[in-house]
Amino acid sequence: MSRVSIKTRDDLPTELKPLWDRMTTYGAFENQAGVMAHRPPIFKHTWSLLVDLADNGTLSKRHLEIALVAVSLLNKCDYCVSHHAPKLAIQGVSEAGADRLLDYQDHPELDAVDKLVVEYSIAVNNNWSKTRDEIFIRLREHFSEAEIVELTWRIALCGAFNRFTDILQCEVEQGVPAHEAAE
């Protein structure tokens, strides 16, 4: 059970209700959004960013979902893995493949660029202060600077979401298949 109550669209100020409606097109994140809604600026800016990036992102959905699932597995966030593993399945990585995403080096469902995304996700999440230029040389072979910035931001933001949803014990929404992130 969530450690704080979950607000609904009806609890938001009138001007934020259209954003709630846009948020629901991103996925079934009503519990997380409902917790954020306790502070309308957090709800507004977080969800405006996410829906804008969904509409105008530079990254492929496959690489984005690989990064989000990898970070959520690293942080053992059941909530985020439950939401993003199905999105990754749409992008061609099976549920079993998502479960073993961190074992990327010999992963049969990942190509070389996918593996680089997992490696970079691990670096951003675990080794940000010790990451050397070599990985950026490889990233630039496949991604523009705008894509590298977006990938880095989404990885770091996902880590923040992992911590937010876990500490506040946001429950996976009804209808979203629960997926354990523990290795």
C-alpha positions in Angstrom: 0.0 0.0 0.0 1.3 3.4 -0.9 2.8 5.4 2.0 0.8 8.5 0.9 -2.7 8.7 -0.5 -3.2 8.6 -4.3 -4.9 11.6 -5.8 -7.0 11.4 -8.9 -7.6 13.7 -11.8 -10.5 15.2 -9.9 -8.1 16.3 -7.1 -6.0 18.4 -9.5 -6.5 22.1 -10.3 -8.6 22.6 -13.4 -5.6 23.7 -15.5 -3.8 20.4 -14.8 -6.6 18.1 -15.8 -5.7 18.1 -19.5 -2.2 17.1 -18.6 -3.6 14.2 -16.6 -5.5 13.2 -19.7 -2.3 13.3 -21.8 -0.4 11.4 -19.0 -2.8 8.5 -19.4 -1.8 8.1 -23.0 1.8 7.4 -21.8 0.7 4.3 -19.9 -1.1 3.2 -16.8 0.9 5.4 -14.3 -2.1 6.7 -12.4 -0.7 5.7 -9.0 2.7 7.3 -9.5 1.0 10.4 -11.0 -1.5 10.4 -8.2 1.3 10.5 -5.6 3.0 13.3 -7.5 -0.2 15.2 -7.6 0.2 16.1 -3.9 2.6 18.7 -5.2 1.1 20.2 -8.4 4.4 21.6 -9.6 6.0 18.2 -9.5 3.1 16.6 -11.3 3.0 19.4 -13.9 6.7 19.6 -14.8 7.4 15.9 -14.6 4.5 14.8 -16.7 4.8 17.7 -19.2 8.4 16.6 -19.8 7.5 13.0 -20.2 4.6 13.4 -22.6 6.6 16.0 -24.6 9.5 13.6 -24.9 7.1 10.8 -25.9 5.8 13.1 -28.6 9.1 14.6 -29.7 11.9 12.3 -28.5 15.0 11.7 -30.5 15.7 8.2 -29.3 14.2 5.1 -30.8 11.6 3.5 -28.5 13.6 0.3 -28.4 16.7 2.0 -27.1 14.7 4.1 -24.6 12.9 1.0 -23.2 16.1 -1.0 -23.0 17.6 1.9 -20.9 14.6 2.2 -18.7 14.3 -1.5 -18.0 18.1 -1.8 -17.4 18.1 1.0 -14.8 15.0 -0.3 -13.1 16.5 -3.8 -12.9 19.7 -2.3 -11.4 17.6 -0.5 -8.8 15.3 -3.4 -8.3 12.2 -1.3 -9.0 9.3 -3.6 -9.5 6.9 -0.7 -10.3 9.1 0.5 -13.2 10.0 -2.9 -14.6 6.3 -3.9 -14.5 5.5 -0.8 -16.6 8.4 -0.9 -19.0 9.1 -4.6 -19.7 5.8 -4.9 -21.7 6.8 -1.8 -23.7 10.2 -3.4 -24.3 8.4 -6.6 -25.5 6.6 -4.4 -28.1 10.1 -3.4 -29.2 11.2 -7.0 -29.7 12.8 -8.1 -26.4 10.8 -10.9 -24.8 9.8 -11.0 -21.1 12.6 -13.6 -20.5 15.0 -11.3 -22.4 14.0 -8.3 -20.3 14.6 -10.4 -17.1 18.2 -11.0 -18.2 18.9 -7.6 -19.7 21.8 -6.9 -17.4 23.5 -10.0 -18.7 23.8 -8.1 -21.9 27.2 -9.2 -23.3 25.9 -12.5 -24.6 22.2 -11.6 -24.8 20.8 -13.2 -27.9 18.0 -10.6 -28.4 20.3 -7.6 -28.4 22.4 -6.2 -31.2 25.6 -4.3 -30.6 23.9 -0.9 -30.2 21.4 -2.4 -27.7 24.2 -3.8 -25.7 25.9 -0.4 -25.7 22.7 1.2 -24.4 22.7 -1.3 -21.5 26.4 -0.7 -20.8 25.8 3.0 -20.8 22.7 2.7 -18.6 24.9 0.8 -16.0 27.5 3.5 -16.3 25.1 6.4 -15.7 23.3 4.6 -12.8 26.3 3.1 -11.1 29.6 4.7 -12.3 28.7 8.3 -13.3 31.8 9.7 -11.7 34.2 7.1 -13.1 33.0 6.8 -16.7 35.7 7.5 -19.2 35.6 9.0 -22.7 35.9 5.6 -24.4 32.2 4.9 -24.1 31.3 8.3 -25.6 33.4 7.5 -28.6 31.3 4.4 -29.1 28.1 6.2 -28.4 28.9 8.9 -31.0 29.2 6.2 -33.6 25.5 5.5 -33.3 23.8 8.5 -31.6 23.7 12.2 -32.2 24.6 14.6 -29.3 20.9 15.3 -28.8 20.3 11.6 -28.5 23.1 11.1 -26.0 21.8 14.0 -23.9 18.2 12.6 -24.0 19.5 9.0 -23.3 21.5 10.3 -20.3 18.6 12.4 -19.0 16.1 9.5 -19.3 18.5 7.1 -17.6 19.1 9.5 -14.7 15.4 10.4 -14.5 14.5 6.8 -14.4 16.8 6.2 -11.4 15.0 9.1 -9.7 11.6 7.5 -10.5 12.9 4.2 -9.1 13.7 5.8 -5.8 10.5 7.8 -5.7 8.2 4.9 -6.4 10.0 2.5 -4.1 10.4 4.7 -1.1 6.7 5.8 -1.3 5.7 2.2 -2.2 3.6 3.1 -5.2 1.7 0.0 -6.1 1.5 -1.3 -9.7 -1.9 -0.3 -11.1 -4.6 -2.9 -11.6 -4.4 -4.4 -15.0 -0.6 -4.0 -15.3 1.1 -7.4 -14.9 3.4 -7.3 -11.8 7.0 -8.0 -12.6 9.6 -8.5 -10.0 12.9 -6.7 -10.7 15.0 -8.6 -8.2 17.7 -10.7 -9.8 
